[in-house]
Amino acid sequence: MVKEKSAEEIKQIWNQYFSAKDTVYAVIPAEKFDLLWKRAQKCPSFLYALPRKEGYEFFVGQWSGTELHFTSLINIQTQGETAPSHLVLYHYPELQKEKGIVLMTAEMDSKFLVVQEAQCLANQVQLFYATDRSETYELVETFNHRPSEFKYMSVIAELEQSGLGKGLRPSQDSDKS
């Protein structure tokens, strides 16, 4: 259906369609997805930090083909392999070669995450996997290949430096009554 359309037209259609829905979606440039995909093949999982009212909640992101499944660390620790995914990012690379774009959408468990939180996790995939900063991607490599050297506080530091988690926590003043 979109074969005759330009990348820009497809992007507009995708954004327009999903803007009315309560979900996460994106149009990823082919070069950025290439980098992300190459790295995901070498390092298929990572630990992501989601700002919460009291600190952070950790989610493990695990690639399965072009799907990226996020599960809270606490659920993995308590339920193991049977722990359900709270968020799945679906990447559609069918238009990558011809149009230079990869479409992405998500499925989320709204009992565990709101759209802004899911968006924060999705943005972190780009932050850690598609970065030009070698120190940032090195955290992913360490998590996958040298887990004993991995420091989860480095993820929080990187997240705070990037500013991606801003706006997810209620302001300190809102607690005072």
CORNORMO-V443989 format. One record per residue. N is the residue number from 1. RES is the residue in one small letter. SS is DSSP state (H for helix, E for strand, C for the rest). PSI is psi in whole degrees, -180 to 180 (none if undefined). OMEGA is omega in degrees with one decimal (* if undefined). Layout:
# CORNORMO-V443989
N_RES_SS_PSI_OMEGA ; N_RES_SS_PSI_OMEGA
This chain:
# CORNORMO-V443989
1_m_C_-35_-177.0 ; 2_v_C_1_-176.7 ; 3_k_C_-35_-177.5 ; 4_e_C_-11_-175.8 ; 5_k_C_155_175.8 ; 6_s_C_165_178.0 ; 7_a_H_-40_-179.6 ; 8_e_H_-41_178.6 ; 9_e_H_-42_179.1 ; 10_i_H_-44_178.6 ; 11_k_H_-45_179.6 ; 12_q_H_-44_179.5 ; 13_i_H_-47_-179.1 ; 14_w_H_-49_-178.8 ; 15_n_H_-41_-180.0 ; 16_q_H_-44_-179.1 ; 17_y_H_-47_-174.5 ; 18_f_H_-17_-179.0 ; 19_s_H_-26_180.0 ; 20_a_C_-6_-177.2 ; 21_k_C_154_-179.1 ; 22_d_C_72_-175.9 ; 23_t_C_178_178.4 ; 24_v_C_139_179.6 ; 25_y_E_161_179.1 ; 26_a_E_161_168.3 ; 27_v_E_114_-173.3 ; 28_i_E_129_176.1 ; 29_p_E_143_-175.3 ; 30_a_H_-43_-177.5 ; 31_e_H_-40_-179.7 ; 32_k_H_-41_178.9 ; 33_f_H_-38_177.2 ; 34_d_H_-50_-179.4 ; 35_l_H_-49_179.9 ; 36_l_H_-45_-176.6 ; 37_w_H_-44_178.3 ; 38_k_H_-45_-178.5 ; 39_r_H_-36_179.2 ; 40_a_H_-31_177.9 ; 41_q_H_-38_-179.0 ; 42_k_H_-32_-175.0 ; 43_c_C_84_-171.6 ; 44_p_C_-3_179.0 ; 45_s_E_158_178.6 ; 46_f_E_160_179.3 ; 47_l_E_119_-178.5 ; 48_y_E_147_-179.7 ; 49_a_E_130_178.2 ; 50_l_E_120_179.3 ; 51_p_E_133_175.6 ; 52_r_E_173_-179.0 ; 53_k_C_-44_179.2 ; 54_e_C_82_175.9 ; 55_g_E_-135_-175.8 ; 56_y_E_150_170.1 ; 57_e_E_136_-178.2 ; 58_f_E_141_177.2 ; 59_f_E_138_174.5 ; 60_v_E_127_174.8 ; 61_g_E_128_-176.9 ; 62_q_E_121_178.4 ; 63_w_E_138_173.4 ; 64_s_E_97_-171.6 ; 65_g_C_-132_-179.9 ; 66_t_C_11_176.1 ; 67_e_E_142_175.2 ; 68_l_E_114_-177.1 ; 69_h_E_130_176.7 ; 70_f_E_131_177.2 ; 71_t_E_139_179.7 ; 72_s_E_142_-178.3 ; 73_l_H_-40_-179.1 ; 74_i_H_-38_178.0 ; 75_n_H_-37_177.2 ; 76_i_H_-42_-179.7 ; 77_q_H_-34_-177.1 ; 78_t_H_-31_-174.9 ; 79_q_H_-8_178.7 ; 80_g_H_-137_-176.6 ; 81_e_H_-22_-177.1 ; 82_t_H_-1_-179.7 ; 83_a_C_129_-177.6 ; 84_p_C_154_174.1 ; 85_s_C_138_176.9 ; 86_h_C_-20_-179.1 ; 87_l_E_136_173.8 ; 88_v_E_125_174.7 ; 89_l_E_124_179.6 ; 90_y_E_124_178.9 ; 91_h_E_132_-178.5 ; 92_y_E_95_-175.7 ; 93_p_H_10_-176.1 ; 94_e_H_-29_-177.7 ; 95_l_H_4_-172.9 ; 96_q_H_-52_-176.7 ; 97_k_H_-48_-174.4 ; 98_e_H_-39_-173.9 ; 99_k_H_-13_178.4 ; 100_g_C_21_179.4 ; 101_i_E_155_173.3 ; 102_v_E_129_-179.9 ; 103_l_E_145_179.9 ; 104_m_E_139_171.5 ; 105_t_E_175_-173.4 ; 106_a_E_160_170.9 ; 107_e_E_129_-178.0 ; 108_m_E_155_176.2 ; 109_d_C_105_-174.9 ; 110_s_C_-7_173.8 ; 111_k_C_-22_-176.7 ; 112_f_C_-30_-174.1 ; 113_l_C_146_168.4 ; 114_v_C_166_-174.7 ; 115_v_H_-41_-179.3 ; 116_q_H_-36_178.2 ; 117_e_H_-43_177.5 ; 118_a_H_-40_178.7 ; 119_q_H_-38_178.0 ; 120_c_H_-43_178.2 ; 121_l_H_-44_179.7 ; 122_a_H_-41_178.8 ; 123_n_H_-33_179.5 ; 124_q_H_-28_177.0 ; 125_v_H_-46_178.0 ; 126_q_H_-43_-179.9 ; 127_l_H_-47_-173.6 ; 128_f_H_-34_-175.4 ; 129_y_H_-26_-175.2 ; 130_a_C_22_-178.0 ; 131_t_C_154_171.9 ; 132_d_C_-13_-179.3 ; 133_r_C_114_-177.1 ; 134_s_H_-33_-179.0 ; 135_e_H_-34_-178.9 ; 136_t_H_-50_-179.8 ; 137_y_H_-27_178.6 ; 138_e_H_-30_176.6 ; 139_l_H_-40_178.8 ; 140_v_H_-45_179.0 ; 141_e_H_-43_179.6 ; 142_t_H_-45_-179.8 ; 143_f_H_-41_-176.2 ; 144_n_H_-37_-169.8 ; 145_h_H_-18_178.2 ; 146_r_C_60_-173.1 ; 147_p_H_-30_-179.0 ; 148_s_H_-21_179.1 ; 149_e_H_-7_-175.4 ; 150_f_C_134_178.0 ; 151_k_C_112_-176.5 ; 152_y_H_-26_178.8 ; 153_m_H_-24_177.2 ; 154_s_H_-33_177.0 ; 155_v_H_-46_179.3 ; 156_i_H_-44_179.9 ; 157_a_H_-44_-179.7 ; 158_e_H_-42_179.0 ; 159_l_H_-46_-179.5 ; 160_e_H_-39_178.7 ; 161_q_H_-37_-177.8 ; 162_s_H_-25_-177.9 ; 163_g_C_5_-176.5 ; 164_l_C_-31_-176.4 ; 165_g_C_-5_-178.4 ; 166_k_C_142_176.9 ; 167_g_C_-9_179.1 ; 168_l_C_-29_179.9 ; 169_r_C_141_172.9 ; 170_p_C_148_-179.7 ; 171_s_C_153_-178.0 ; 172_q_H_-31_-177.3 ; 173_d_H_-27_-174.7 ; 174_s_H_-15_-180.0 ; 175_d_H_-19_-176.4 ; 176_k_C_132_177.3 ; 177_s_C_none_*
